[in-house]
Amino acid sequence: MNNLHIFLGATVADAATRPLHWVYDPKKLKKYIKGKKEIAFLKKNRSPFYNIKTGKVSGYNDIGQVMFQTLVSSKKKSEIFRNFKKNIIKHFGPGSNYWKNLKLRKQYKKVKWKKPINGPWIHQNILETIQNIKSKKNITGGIKVNESDGYCAALPYFLYDKKEKELKKIIKSVANSKINETYAISKFKIIELANKGDRNPVKSFVTKYKKNKYFKVVISNIKKVLKFKNQNHIMTVRKFGKACSYPGTFMGSIHAIVTSNNYKSAITKTIKAGGCNCSRANFVGAYFAALKPESIPRHWIKRTLPAKNILKYINS
């Protein structure tokens, strides 16, 4: 795998953001970060839904960790897809920490959350994926939500093999909808431009693909975001949607990208915007790591628990 610093960038960003994941109440978020010089890697969990150790990653990045581990442990390319499905079951399915919380997790939207569950939160896409793998469906991805799980799963694979056909297969194995696929592929195109040293990857993406029907809606939404380039990031994310779903999660990420100069400021901004900041951080972090690999703060890398394993392969 080449350019593993890009996956490292996504992982560190997710871990930095994680203690404030899914805080939708702006007053509470302000209170949690008030007076703090650095709001990344908060020692105390403030996510109202789930509580995991600071330094660990959310379920978004964790599906990427499963793919990464699959890639480094598979002997043949032909084994990767099959092994990935097995590893999803192993990591997220029965017997896992994710599965232990399933009874409580299933009450989401039915009860008011008084305190977070202890342990990780399994995502809707992953729940459906496990069910579909067990049912031996041809395409195993979830169809109920349009969230970033597909992009996160495919990010390490993108650094291994950039073939669009293969990437779409990986995306659909976790998140099976046209929206999930189109926005994930758009992210990879923008990250690739950044990695190649393009001065303005977002603008170049729009120029390059403006006549391509596949990216029509994505480009239209990027143009909407660009009109708000001089607007406050928190207010802009609120306008386009700070929940987990596309297109809002993509549009908020694009705004963080076009209004920031470096990795740290972009991720700090992403955290402050609240809501599903982890899903946005996985794109923003990968983008800035592609653009400026050295810009990931070293002390942030040290605080990210899965970073050790990635660094092992970067340095080998």
Secondary structure, 3 states (H helix, E strand, C coil): CCCCHHHHHHHHHHHHHHHHCCECCHHHHHHHHCCCCCCCCCCCCCCCCEECCCCCCCHHHHHHHHHHHHHHHCCCHHHHHHHHHHHHHHHHCCCCHHHHCHHHHCCCCCCCCCCCEEECCCCHHHHHHHHHHHCCCCCCCECCCCCCHHHHHHHHHHCCCCCHHHHHHHHHHHECCHHHHHHHHHHHHHHHHHHCCCCCHHHHHHHHHCCCHHHHHHHHHHHHHHCCCCCCHHHHHHHHCCCCCCCHHHHHHHHHHHCCCCHHHHHHHHHHCCECHHHHHHHHHHHHHHHCHHHCCHHHHHHCCCHHHHHHHHCC
